Each structure stands twice: as C-alpha cells, then as structure tokens.
Amino acid sequence: MKQTNTEIIAVGTELLLGQIANTNAQWLSDQLAAYGVNTFYHTVVGDNLQRVEQVFKDAHKRSDIIIVTGGLGPTEDDLTREAFQQLSNMELTEHQPSMDKIKAFYRRQGKEMTPNNERQARVFSNAKVIENTVGMAPGMIVPYENKTWIFLPGVPREMKQLSIQAVFPYIREQMGEEMIIKSKVLRFIGIGESQLEHELQSLIQVQNNPTIAPLAQDDGVVIRLTAKATSSEKAEDLLNGTKEKVLDKVGEYFYGMEHDSIQNTILSMLNEQNKYIAAAESLTGGMFTHKLIAASGISSVCRGAVVCYDTKVKTDVLHVSPETIDAKGTVSEACAIEMAENICTVLDADIGISFTGVAGPNSIEGQPVGTVFIAVSDRLGKQKVEKFIFQGDRNTVRRRAMLKGFEILYRFLKM
C-alpha cells in the first residue's frame, strides 16, 4: 500500500459535550506517523445511529484505513457495531472466547451478569478479533470493499493495548516497505506568520517531501518540517537540507529548535557574553522578568527588576531625571532610555531593558492607548529604543509589549 490514508473516528456524545477530551485520536495520529501513515481526518460523532452511519459512509469513500474508537460497550447507546452493520450488511456473531471471559469476570466478582453485557462479545463474522487483555470488549480488524476498518474500545488504556498488540503490526505488514515520518520545529521571533510564509513562498510552492508548515504561536512563529523516508537517517538528511534552505531566507529571525524557548535562548546568549541583565518595568509590571526567570539557571545572568509603575518610583528609585519627565513625560523615548540606563547602575547589571507605555483604558500624557516604548542599553553606551502602537485590551497590550521586549533584546545581543 504505497499511499495509505487513514481516518480516525471517535464515537461518544460525552466527547461532543466536552466532558472528556479526544486524546485517543491525538495518540493514534502520533503513533501512526512513525509508520509513515497519513492521518487525514479526525471525526467525533455522538451516540446517534443515523449520524454514526453517515460518518462511516463518508469515511469509507475517502480513506484506506478507518479506525473507530468507542461505542463497543454493553449499553443501548453503544452503536458502533450496529452502524457498521447497516453500512456493510455483515453478520454479527458471538465471539465465544470473549463471552467466556466476560462471564468469568462476573463470577470472580460474585455478581450476576446482566444480559446487555453479551453485546460486548459480538463481532463481525469475517473479523480478525483482537483480545482485550485489560477490559471486556475485544477489538476487530475488518476488511470491507478493499478498505480496512479497525474497531477499538474507547477507554484509552484498552485502546492503546490493542493498538500496540495488533493494530500497528497489522498496518506495518499491509504497507510492505516500512516508512517513517520525522519532524523538526524551527522557531522564529520578530517576523509574523504571513511575512514568514511570503519569504518562503518559493520553497512552499514546490514542497513535497519534506513539507513546510508555518504556524503562529504565543511566543513567535514556528515552522514544522516533516519528512517521510524509509529510514531515520534518510529522513534526517531530508530535514537538514530543507532547514538550510529555510535559514538561507529567514535565518535572521531564527532563534531555536524544537522545545527551545526565547528565554532559554536569551539565557544562553547572556552566559556566552558573560553579562548580567536587569529590567525596569512600568507598563509590564514584572511580566518580562516573570517570563525570563522561568528559564532554569537564569540566576547566573539576571540581577532582578524594579517595577516602577508610579512616577515617584521612576525618579526616586531609578533616578530618572525630573526634567526629562517634565519635558517629555513618563511615556516617552527619553524616559525609556533613562530607565534602561539607570537600572544597570541600580542593580549592577551589564544590560538594562525598560518598558513604559499606556495599557489603557484611558490615554496618558496625550499618548493614545497602546503606545509603548521599549529600550535596551548597556554600560558601553550601546542603546536601542523602539516605539509601538499595540491593539487590544489592557492585558493584551501588556503581553505584546513583554514579547516584543524579548525580540528587541534578542536582536540587541546579536548586534
């Protein structure tokens, strides 16, 4: 099977109501990727016979392997078998080993088995039955019209046991030559998703293997490179080649791989340069330092911060000149620069970063809501200050300012 397209269907109204999360589909997709199997659809359908049957019909038209989790239990709302029977007209029979197991369970418990539990032992006559060693209902692998239907219990530990025991080996056998999928995540800051995609358009238009997928995240933009090959080594070579092409175009914004964070990258850069940093935070109120000190080992490079929300703290603690405030205001380039310069002296740091601005809801000193000044200064006299007008509510402005501070600091350290 050269191109195997897989679909995962989860049956259960409790999933639609948000009472439980559909972790089965996430786990199955992750595991299938290791075999080079494409998962094209995730579907969740409630316990309604007509809707389940319709979902099954749609899946049968478009996918080679359909994996169904849930709906195999003993109650009247467990409708997976019935829906597939209406689709396929296949006969359901009682699987005696499963029935014996269910009866034995109730005997050990000293309880009388209710008749509805017999439903759990029903299997399709041509199914390859998968023993459930951690639960009641067995799994099934059912060929139908050149497609493969796989039915698994919805309980995650049961689903995983049956998948590892029988489903994945079966799929690998059907595929013939074993394929694997590997991914790399490249992390960028200081460039938006749309701009990044524009810069990489010539690569994205001809992408095939590996594929290139930009994705915006809270702390920047990531690109996921995904390669399919017959060995891990070949996949790695494909990924590295594409990574080089991407960085040739947008390498100036690249700061890390996989699970790297911007604060850990800053930590490494400060350690390499043997420099301490300190922050003066008005608008952000400590948000920048809170995120920075999430990096393990940050005490080796971070002196601390002064939250200088009040003008008196700016003048009395940070020694911002009253003349600067009188002439330019607290929300100004001049004030931001003095804050960044003076925090170096106050906290004995090599680099200072400052934030001042208007988070809202009202304008300040004639400056509109969203106005932000961020400055970085070092003891050698190098300085960088930028002005922004951010959109959003009060906390959105503060958060965007904090993230922009990391971007400016990163560029400053690379200068």
GULUM-659089 format. One line per 8 residues: for each residue x, z, y of N, C-alpha, C. Coordinates in pm, whole numbers, plus 50000, padded with zeros to 5 digits. Layout:
N
X:Z:Y:X:Z:Y:X:Z:Y  ...
END
This chain:
415
50086:50000:49881:50000:50000:50000:50090:50000:50124  50110:49880:50182:50208:49866:50289:50161:49935:50418  50033:49923:50448:49979:49984:50570:49863:50071:50528  49885:50200:50525:49782:50293:50480:49724:50367:50600  49598:50339:50628:49530:50404:50740:49442:50515:50686  49459:50632:50744:49390:50750:50694:49296:50806:50799  49187:50862:50752:49089:50928:50837:49060:51065:50779  49042:51162:50868:49012:51298:50824:48877:51338:50882
48788:51381:50793:48653:51423:50834:48635:51570:50799  48597:51648:50896:48567:51790:50873:48416:51809:50883  48359:51869:50779:48215:51890:50774:48184:52037:50797  48099:52065:50894:48060:52204:50919:48011:52226:51060  47888:52272:51074:47833:52298:51206:47912:52404:51281  47973:52497:51208:48050:52603:51273:48167:52547:51353  48218:52430:51313:48324:52366:51389:48271:52310:51521  48154:52251:51517:48095:52195:51638:48055:52303:51737
48018:52419:51686:47978:52529:51773:48098:52603:51832  48219:52567:51786:48338:52634:51836:48363:52770:51776  48291:52801:51667:48310:52932:51603:48443:52939:51532  48490:52826:51480:48624:52817:51423:48688:52686:51469  48819:52682:51471:48892:52563:51513:48919:52473:51392  48927:52344:51419:48952:52247:51312:49102:52237:51285  49159:52344:51234:49303:52345:51206:49338:52262:51083  49240:52236:50996:49265:52156:50876:49314:52016:50913
49247:51952:51009:49285:51816:51048:49425:51814:51109  49456:51913:51190:49589:51920:51251:49697:51931:51144  49675:52021:51049:49774:52041:50943:49788:51917:50856  49676:51858:50817:49682:51740:50732:49753:51624:50801  49723:51602:50929:49788:51493:51002:49939:51513:51009  49980:51635:51034:50123:51666:51041:50192:51641:50908  50127:51682:50799:50186:51663:50667:50187:51516:50628  50081:51444:50656:50074:51303:50620:50178:51220:50694
50209:51261:50816:50310:51187:50893:50444:51184:50823  50473:51291:50749:50600:51297:50676:50608:51192:50566  50493:51140:50526:50489:51036:50423:50470:50897:50484  50474:50889:50614:50458:50760:50680:50315:50712:50682  50220:50803:50671:50078:50766:50669:50020:50782:50809  49955:50678:50858:49892:50682:50990:49755:50746:50981  49733:50851:51059:49600:50909:51071:49537:50855:51198  49433:50773:51182:49374:50704:51297:49253:50774:51356
49186:50855:51275:49064:50919:51325:49053:51062:51274  49009:51151:51363:48962:51285:51327:48814:51289:51364  48731:51327:51271:48588:51337:51298:48537:51472:51252  48451:51532:51333:48382:51655:51293:48233:51626:51293  48164:51661:51186:48021:51638:51177:47952:51764:51125  47835:51792:51177:47762:51911:51137:47693:51896:51003  47628:52003:50960:47565:52007:50828:47427:51941:50832  47429:51809:50847:47308:51731:50851:47329:51608:50762
47244:51591:50661:47268:51489:50559:47278:51349:50617  47187:51313:50706:47189:51178:50762:47313:51153:50845  47353:51252:50926:47471:51234:51010:47599:51230:50927  47606:51313:50824:47724:51309:50737:47734:51174:50668  47622:51125:50618:47624:50994:50551:47667:50884:50646  47620:50887:50770:47657:50784:50866:47806:50790:50899  47859:50911:50915:48002:50927:50939:48081:50871:50821  48035:50896:50700:48102:50845:50581:48099:50692:50579
47987:50631:50616:47977:50485:50618:48077:50426:50717  48086:50485:50837:48180:50435:50938:48324:50448:50889  48356:50561:50828:48492:50583:50779:48528:50485:50669  48433:50455:50584:48460:50365:50472:48493:50224:50519  48437:50184:50634:48462:50050:50686:48603:50035:50742  48659:50145:50796:48780:50129:50877:48905:50193:50820  48893:50273:50715:49010:50347:50668:49035:50322:50519  49162:50338:50479:49200:50320:50339:49187:50449:50259
49221:50558:50324:49210:50690:50260:49126:50777:50351  49022:50835:50297:48934:50923:50374:48941:51062:50312  48988:51157:50390:48999:51295:50342:48888:51376:50407  48807:51440:50324:48695:51519:50373:48720:51665:50340  48712:51751:50440:48726:51894:50415:48594:51963:50448  48554:52054:50360:48433:52132:50382:48310:52071:50317  48203:52151:50311:48076:52104:50257:48070:52102:50106  48160:52174:50038:48161:52177:49893:48113:52310:49836
48062:52396:49922:48022:52529:49880:47889:52533:49806  47834:52653:49784:47716:52668:49700:47582:52661:49773  47582:52660:49906:47456:52674:49978:47394:52538:50010  47269:52541:50055:47194:52418:50080:47252:52335:50193  47329:52398:50282:47387:52322:50393:47523:52263:50359  47568:52279:50235:47692:52215:50190:47655:52078:50133  47672:51974:50214:47610:51844:50185:47709:51731:50160  47835:51763:50146:47935:51658:50132:47911:51572:50008
47889:51634:49894:47866:51558:49769:47742:51470:49782  47635:51528:49836:47509:51455:49846:47521:51334:49938  47593:51351:50049:47610:51239:50142:47690:51126:50079  47797:51160:50007:47876:51055:49944:47800:50990:49829  47718:51066:49761:47637:51008:49654:47540:50905:49710  47481:50933:49827:47391:50837:49888:47465:50711:49931  47590:50726:49970:47671:50611:50009:47711:50527:49888  47751:50594:49780:47815:50525:49667:47726:50507:49544
47617:50584:49537:47532:50586:49417:47606:50631:49292  47712:50708:49310:47787:50760:49197:47716:50879:49135  47734:50894:49006:47671:51003:48933:47751:51133:48953  47677:51242:48972:47737:51375:48979:47716:51445:48845  47824:51504:48794:47816:51575:48666:47877:51714:48683  47849:51801:48590:47906:51935:48595:48044:51934:48530  48142:51986:48604:48278:51994:48552:48292:52127:48479  48296:52118:48348:48287:52240:48268:48400:52340:48295
48526:52297:48305:48631:52395:48335:48605:52472:48465  48554:52403:48567:48523:52471:48694:48405:52566:48677  48304:52523:48598:48190:52610:48575:48230:52735:48500  48316:52719:48399:48365:52835:48324:48440:52931:48415  48517:52876:48506:48596:52959:48599:48504:53039:48691  48400:52975:48743:48306:53043:48833:48234:53155:48760  48188:53126:48639:48118:53230:48560:48211:53347:48530  48336:53316:48496:48432:53422:48464:48457:53511:48585
48459:53451:48704:48479:53528:48826:48369:53632:48843  48245:53590:48824:48134:53684:48842:48132:53791:48734  48173:53754:48613:48180:53855:48508:48283:53962:48543  48398:53919:48594:48502:54016:48632:48454:54107:48744  48372:54052:48833:48321:54131:48944:48204:54219:48904  48153:54200:48781:48038:54276:48737:47912:54240:48812  47904:54113:48860:47789:54067:48936:47720:53952:48864  47591:53936:48893:47517:53824:48838:47536:53702:48927
47570:53590:48865:47592:53466:48940:47458:53404:48977  47439:53376:49103:47316:53309:49146:47324:53161:49110  47209:53099:49080:47209:52959:49034:47275:52861:49130  47269:52889:49261:47325:52792:49355:47477:52775:49341  47544:52873:49278:47688:52860:49258:47724:52747:49162  47627:52703:49084:47653:52591:48993:47687:52464:49071  47640:52455:49196:47669:52337:49280:47819:52316:49297  47894:52424:49299:48038:52413:49325:48113:52344:49211
48053:52338:49093:48118:52275:48978:48080:52129:48962  48000:52075:49053:47956:51936:49042:48062:51842:49096  48095:51739:49015:48197:51642:49054:48145:51503:49023  48205:51404:49085:48167:51265:49055:48230:51223:48923  48156:51143:48850:48193:51113:48711:48329:51045:48699  48369:50967:48798:48498:50897:48790:48608:50966:48870  48583:51091:48911:48679:51160:48998:48798:51215:48919  48912:51215:48986:49025:51294:48939:49004:51434:48997
48977:51531:48912:48943:51665:48957:49070:51745:48981  49075:51814:49096:49191:51898:49131:49149:52043:49116  49216:52115:49030:49182:52256:49008:49209:52338:49134  49115:52421:49169:49129:52512:49282:49176:52647:49228  49304:52676:49246:49359:52800:49188:49341:52921:49279  49292:52898:49401:49274:53011:49493:49130:53026:49540  49040:52945:49485:48900:52953:49522:48812:52899:49412  48690:52863:49446:48591:52821:49347:48582:52670:49332
48539:52601:49440:48509:52458:49430:48636:52377:49408  48636:52288:49308:48753:52203:49287:48758:52092:49390  48874:52032:49404:48886:51912:49486:48866:51789:49402  48850:51675:49468:48830:51549:49396:48902:51435:49465  48958:51345:49387:49009:51218:49435:48923:51111:49371  48852:51032:49455:48752:50940:49404:48779:50799:49455  48813:50705:49368:48826:50566:49411:48689:50501:49425  48670:50427:49534:48542:50361:49555:48563:50238:49643
48533:50121:49586:48545:49993:49656:48682:49976:49722  48786:49997:49645:48925:49980:49690:48967:50077:49800  48888:50180:49821:48924:50287:49912:48939:50416:49831  49010:50511:49887:49028:50640:49821:48962:50750:49902  48870:50820:49839:48804:50935:49900:48859:51061:49839  48897:51154:49924:48952:51281:49878:48867:51393:49936  48813:51477:49848:48726:51586:49890:48795:51719:49864  48803:51800:49971:48874:51927:49964:48787:52038:50021
48805:52161:49974:48734:52274:50033:48772:52291:50180  48683:52353:50256:48711:52374:50397:48795:52496:50427  48803:52591:50333:48885:52710:50354:49032:52667:50361  49102:52695:50472:49237:52640:50490:49333:52668:50376  49337:52789:50324:49435:52818:50218:49403:52741:50092  49274:52717:50064:49237:52638:49948:49271:52491:49971  49237:52441:50090:49268:52302:50124:49417:52273:50113  49500:52363:50164:49645:52342:50160:49698:52343:50018
49648:52436:49937:49696:52445:49799:49665:52316:49723  49544:52266:49735:49506:52143:49666:49581:52022:49718  49606:52019:49849:49679:51906:49908:49822:51900:49856  49890:52014:49859:50029:52018:49813:50037:51991:49664  49943:52047:49590:49944:52034:49444:49918:51892:49397  49821:51823:49460:49779:51695:49404:49763:51582:49504  49715:51612:49625:49681:51504:49718:49804:51431:49768  49903:51503:49817:50022:51438:49871:50100:51362:49764
50120:51419:49645:50185:51340:49539:50108:51212:49506  49975:51218:49507:49894:51100:49478:49915:50994:49585  49913:51034:49711:49931:50938:49820:50069:50875:49815  50171:50956:49788:50307:50903:49779:50317:50799:49667  50253:50827:49556:50254:50734:49443:50184:50603:49479  50073:50611:49550:49998:50492:49589:50076:50405:49687  50156:50468:49770:50229:50393:49872:50349:50318:49816  50394:50355:49699:50511:50290:49642:50636:50340:49709
50698:50256:49793:50820:50296:49864:50787:50409:49960  50859:50517:49948:50832:50632:50033:50878:50606:50175  50789:50634:50268:50820:50620:50410:50810:50756:50476  50886:50773:50583:50876:50897:50659:50859:50862:50807  50803:50956:50880:50789:50942:51025:50865:51056:51091  50948:51021:51190:51019:51123:51267:50992:51101:51415  50995:51209:51489:50970:51201:51632:51079:51274:51711  51096:51230:51833:51179:51301:51931:51097:51316:52058
51111:51431:52122:51044:51455:52250:51150:51460:52359  51134:51374:52460:51223:51373:52577:51146:51434:52694  51209:51525:52767:51141:51596:52875:51197:51555:53011  51104:51533:53106:51141:51484:53239:51076:51571:53345  51139:51579:53460:51083:51651:53573:51112:51572:53700  51017:51577:53794:51036:51507:53921:50983:51365:53921  50912:51327:53815:50851:51195:53808:50716:51210:53741  50613:51147:53797:50479:51157:53741:50461:51067:53620
50353:51091:53547:50327:51013:53425:50312:50864:53456  50235:50832:53562:50212:50690:53593:50341:50621:53635  50424:50690:53715:50550:50631:53759:50646:50614:53642  50649:50713:53553:50735:50703:53435:50694:50584:53350  50564:50569:53329:50516:50456:53249:50551:50323:53315  50540:50319:53449:50576:50197:53522:50723:50163:53503  50809:50262:53513:50953:50239:53499:50989:50191:53358  50909:50231:53260:50940:50197:53120:50854:50082:53069
50785:50013:53160:50688:49912:53119:50750:49804:53029  50871:49762:53062:50934:49656:52984:50961:49701:52840  50985:49831:52821:51006:49883:52686:50873:49906:52614  50775:49958:52689:50646:49990:52628:50575:49862:52582  50588:49753:52658:50518:49629:52624:50565:49569:52492  50688:49596:52454:50740:49538:52329:50759:49644:52222  50707:49765:52246:50728:49872:52149:50658:49840:52016  50720:49879:51910:50662:49864:51777:50709:49979:51690
50837:49986:51671:50897:50092:51591:51039:50114:51641  51061:50223:51715:50973:50336:51747:50869:50302:51853  50766:50386:51857:50668:50378:51963:50706:50475:52075  50659:50445:52196:50690:50524:52315:50559:50572:52376  50541:50703:52384:50415:50757:52435:50440:50859:52545  50416:50826:52673:50429:50925:52781:50309:51021:52778  50335:51145:52815:50229:51245:52814:50259:51350:52922  50163:51371:53012:50180:51472:53116:50157:51611:53059
50240:51705:53100:50226:51845:53061:50238:51933:53184  50213:52062:53167:50214:52153:53280:50347:52154:53354  50457:52146:53281:50589:52162:53341:50662:52030:53361  50590:51919:53364:50655:51790:53381:50590:51686:53293  50669:51589:53253:50620:51480:53169:50710:51471:53046  50650:51443:52933:50728:51422:52812:50704:51281:52761  50802:51230:52690:50787:51105:52615:50810:51139:52469  50715:51101:52386:50732:51119:52242:50770:50984:52181
50888:50981:52122:50933:50863:52047:50903:50887:51900  50839:50792:51834:50803:50808:51694:50850:50686:51616  50928:50712:51510:50984:50604:51428:50943:50621:51284  50922:50509:51218:50889:50507:51075:51000:50432:51002  51049:50489:50893:51157:50427:50817:51155:50478:50673  51240:50417:50591:51245:50456:50450:51337:50574:50425  51407:50618:50528:51493:50736:50513:51501:50808:50647  51538:50934:50639:51553:51014:50761:51662:50957:50849
51770:50910:50787:51883:50857:50863:51845:50732:50940  51769:50642:50873:51727:50519:50942:51633:50550:51057  51542:50645:51035:51451:50684:51142:51527:50743:51260  51628:50825:51231:51708:50886:51337:51782:50779:51418  51835:50678:51350:51905:50570:51420:51810:50494:51513  51688:50470:51465:51589:50401:51549:51556:50484:51673  51538:50613:51653:51504:50701:51764:51617:50709:51866  51738:50722:51819:51852:50734:51911:51871:50606:51993
51849:50492:51928:51862:50365:52001:51759:50353:52111  51636:50391:52083:51531:50384:52185:51552:50489:52293  51600:50606:52254:51629:50710:52353:51730:50660:52456  51834:50591:52411:51935:50539:52503:51874:50439:52601  51784:50354:52552:51719:50256:52639:51631:50324:52743  51561:50430:52702:51475:50504:52795:51560:50571:52903  51668:50636:52862:51750:50708:52959:51827:50614:53051  51851:50492:53006:51913:50395:53095:51824:50368:53217
51694:50382:53199:51599:50352:53305:51557:50475:53385  51541:50589:53319:51486:50707:53389:51568:50834:53359  51695:50816:53328:51778:50929:53291:51796:51033:53400  51778:50992:53527:51799:51087:53636:51693:51198:53637  51581:51175:53571:51474:51275:53565:51474:51355:53435  51561:51319:53344:51564:51380:53211:51633:51516:53216  51568:51617:53154:51632:51748:53154:51643:51814:53017  51580:51761:52914:51593:51829:52785:51516:51760:52674
51529:51819:52555:51468:51763:52435:51375:51865:52370  51285:51813:52290:51201:51894:52200:51138:52013:52273  51181:52134:52236:51118:52254:52291:51196:52314:52409  51288:52235:52465:51360:52283:52583:51261:52311:52696  51290:52413:52775:51210:52442:52893:51298:52423:53016  51235:52400:53131:51312:52380:53253:51389:52507:53289  51331:52625:53261:51403:52748:53294:51526:52766:53205  51519:52725:53080:51637:52734:52994:51744:52634:53038
51699:52519:53085:51795:52420:53136:51865:52474:53261  51788:52534:53351:51847:52595:53471:51946:52704:53432  51909:52787:53335:51999:52893:53286:52132:52834:53240  52125:52727:53161:52248:52665:53110:52333:52610:53224  52268:52548:53322:52343:52490:53433:52410:52598:53517  52340:52707:53542:52398:52817:53620:52515:52881:53545  52499:52896:53414:52609:52951:53334:52731:52860:53339  52709:52730:53327:52820:52635:53330:52892:52639:53464
52817:52660:53571:52876:52662:53705:52919:52803:53748  52892:52901:53661:52930:53040:53688:52872:53088:53821  52740:53068:53837:52675:53104:53963:52554:53193:53938  52530:53281:54035:52410:53365:54035:52306:53307:54130  52180:53328:54097:52071:53281:54182:51983:53399:54221  51917:53387:54338:51819:53484:54383:51708:53407:54455  51589:53466:54458:51474:53397:54516:51411:53480:54626  51363:53411:54731:51283:53473:54837:51146:53405:54831
51045:53481:54790:50914:53420:54764:50808:53479:54855  50754:53394:54940:50638:53432:55021:50513:53375:54957  50491:53248:54970:50374:53180:54915:50355:53208:54765  50463:53198:54689:50452:53207:54542:50443:53351:54491  50478:53447:54574:50458:53587:54538:50523:53631:54408  50634:53572:54371:50705:53611:54249:50682:53520:54130  50600:53415:54146:50571:53324:54034:50696:53253:53983  50781:53210:54077:50902:53139:54037:50992:53230:53953
51015:53350:54000:51104:53442:53928:51043:53483:53794  50912:53500:53792:50845:53535:53666:50871:53429:53560  50860:53302:53598:50886:53194:53502:51034:53185:53467  51120:53203:53568:51264:53193:53544:51311:53296:53443  51263:53421:53457:51315:53526:53369:51252:53523:53231  51167:53422:53205:51119:53402:53068:51231:53348:52978  51335:53294:53040:51448:53242:52963:51534:53357:52912  51554:53361:52783:51636:53466:52723:51781:53454:52771
51837:53564:52819:51975:53563:52869:51985:53536:53017  51871:53531:53086:51871:53496:53228:51940:53603:53312  51954:53724:53261:52020:53831:53339:52164:53796:53371  52222:53702:53297:52362:53663:53323:52376:53579:53449  52264:53529:53504:52273:53441:53621:52172:53474:53730  52078:53563:53705:51973:53591:53803:51989:53730:53863  52005:53737:53996:52017:53866:54063:51880:53932:54078  51778:53852:54108:51645:53908:54130:51574:53831:54239
51472:53896:54299:51392:53828:54400:51337:53929:54500  51302:53878:54617:51230:53955:54717:51099:53882:54744  50987:53952:54722:50857:53897:54757:50831:53935:54903  50840:53837:54990:50836:53863:55135:50709:53803:55194  50597:53848:55147:50469:53791:55188:50439:53823:55334  50474:53941:55376:50447:53984:55513:50561:53942:55606  50527:53907:55728:50629:53865:55824:50733:53974:55846  50691:54100:55848:50784:54211:55871:50890:54218:55761
50852:54185:55639:50950:54184:55529:51049:54070:55550  51002:53959:55601:51093:53847:55628:51198:53886:55731  51156:53959:55833:51250:53995:55939:51333:54118:55904  51269:54221:55848:51338:54349:55826:51421:54351:55699  51376:54281:55595:51448:54283:55465:51537:54160:55450  51479:54043:55482:51555:53919:55465:51631:53880:55593  51605:53951:55702:51675:53927:55828:51655:53786:55882  51535:53732:55859:51500:53605:55924:51489:53633:56074
51548:53549:56154:51553:53570:56299:51412:53570:56360  51381:53676:56439:51252:53676:56510:51238:53554:56601  51350:53507:56654:51346:53389:56740:51300:53265:56661  51345:53254:56536:51302:53143:56452:51153:53148:56427  51104:53268:56397:50961:53284:56370:50879:53259:56495  50928:53307:56609:50855:53286:56733:50849:53137:56769  50960:53068:56748:50969:52929:56790:50910:52832:56688  50932:52860:56558:50894:52765:56454:50780:52813:56364
50765:52946:56355:50663:53001:56267:50718:53037:56130  50640:53113:56055:50684:53151:55920:50667:53035:55822  50575:52946:55851:50555:52829:55765:50628:52712:55831  50758:52707:55806:50839:52605:55873:50966:52581:55793  51027:52468:55822:51155:52434:55759:51262:52535:55798  51264:52573:55923:51366:52667:55971:51355:52802:55903  51234:52851:55888:51214:52980:55823:51255:52972:55675  51218:52863:55608:51253:52847:55467:51404:52846:55447
51475:52777:55537:51621:52771:55526:51682:52910:55544  51638:52983:55645:51694:53118:55667:51663:53210:55549  51545:53198:55493:51510:53279:55376:51605:53250:55261  51631:53121:55234:51720:53083:55124:51863:53127:55151  51908:53111:55275:52045:53153:55311:52061:53304:55297  51967:53377:55353:51983:53523:55364:51962:53595:55232  51882:53536:55139:51864:53604:55011:51995:53607:54934  52081:53509:54958:52213:53510:54894:52292:53633:54936
52286:53667:55064:52358:53784:55116:52292:53913:55069  52162:53919:55082:52089:54042:55048:52108:54080:54903  52106:53981:54811:52115:54010:54667:52247:53964:54605  52344:53931:54691:52478:53894:54642:52471:53781:54539  52407:53671:54579:52392:53556:54491:52469:53437:54547  52496:53341:54458:52565:53219:54500:52468:53113:54551  52346:53116:54498:52243:53019:54535:52114:53093:54565  52047:53053:54674:51918:53111:54708:51812:53004:54713
51693:53039:54668:51580:52948:54676:51465:53021:54746  51391:52950:54831:51283:53017:54905:51156:52933:54903  51044:53003:54918:50913:52940:54921:50832:53000:55036  50776:52917:55119:50685:52964:55223:50581:52855:55245  50459:52896:55278:50356:52795:55294:50218:52854:55312  50117:52767:55298:49977:52806:55319:49899:52775:55191  49863:52880:55118:49789:52859:54994:49639:52847:55019  49593:52900:55132:49451:52894:55162:49385:53029:55146
49260:53040:55181:49168:52928:55212:49174:52880:55358  49246:52951:55445:49249:52915:55587:49387:52864:55628  49390:52783:55731:49518:52735:55785:49591:52851:55851  49724:52836:55863:49808:52938:55927:49902:52868:56025  49911:52924:56144:50004:52874:56247:49985:52724:56272  49860:52679:56258:49832:52538:56281:49867:52448:56164  49919:52506:56056:49955:52429:55938:49836:52424:55842  49802:52306:55791:49687:52295:55702:49712:52359:55566
49603:52392:55499:49611:52448:55363:49684:52348:55272  49775:52400:55193:49854:52316:55102:49993:52284:55153  50020:52318:55280:50154:52294:55336:50253:52391:55272  50364:52339:55222:50464:52421:55154:50603:52373:55194  50692:52469:55223:50833:52441:55244:50913:52512:55135  51003:52439:55072:51090:52495:54969:51234:52462:55008  51318:52563:55009:51458:52544:55048:51551:52601:54941  51667:52535:54925:51773:52586:54838:51901:52583:54919
51980:52690:54910:52102:52700:54988:52208:52772:54905  52334:52732:54923:52440:52808:54857:52540:52860:54960  52631:52940:54913:52725:53007:55004:52828:52913:55063  52837:52791:55008:52933:52693:55060:52873:52609:55171  52745:52634:55201:52682:52563:55311:52597:52445:55269  52591:52418:55140:52506:52308:55094:52360:52352:55099  52275:52266:55153:52134:52303:55169:52043:52187:55133  51923:52223:55092:51820:52124:55064:51686:52188:55098
51606:52121:55181:51474:52174:55215:51375:52057:55212  51258:52082:55157:51156:51978:55148:51020:52035:55187  50938:51948:55245:50802:51984:55283:50704:51909:55194  50596:51977:55154:50493:51917:55069:50355:51952:55122  50261:51866:55093:50120:51896:55116:50051:51886:54980  50025:52000:54919:49964:52002:54787:49812:52012:54799  49743:51948:54707:49598:51956:54699:49558:52059:54594  49438:52113:54609:49387:52207:54510:49351:52341:54570
49300:52430:54486:49265:52563:54533:49390:52648:54553  49370:52770:54592:49480:52859:54629:49586:52870:54518  49541:52901:54398:49637:52922:54289:49700:52792:54241  49626:52681:54255:49685:52551:54220:49800:52518:54314  49782:52542:54443:49889:52518:54540:50010:52603:54507  49989:52730:54476:50100:52820:54445:50173:52774:54319  50096:52735:54217:50161:52692:54093:50238:52561:54112  50181:52469:54186:50251:52343:54207:50378:52365:54288
50374:52458:54383:50494:52490:54459:50602:52549:54369  50561:52639:54281:50657:52701:54189:50726:52596:54103  50647:52503:54045:50705:52399:53959:50794:52305:54039  50753:52274:54162:50836:52188:54246:50968:52257:54279  50965:52389:54291:51089:52463:54314:51189:52443:54202  51142:52444:54078:51232:52419:53965:51290:52279:53971  51208:52184:54010:51257:52046:54021:51366:52035:54126  51341:52093:54245:51440:52086:54354:51568:52157:54315
51555:52274:54251:51672:52349:54207:51752:52270:54103  51682:52206:54012:51750:52125:53910:51832:52013:53975  51771:51943:54070:51843:51836:54138:51960:51891:54219  51940:52006:54281:52044:52070:54361:52166:52104:54274  52141:52156:54157:52250:52192:54066:52323:52071:54011  52255:51956:54011:52319:51833:53961:52401:51763:54069  52382:51802:54195:52450:51734:54307:52601:51757:54300
END
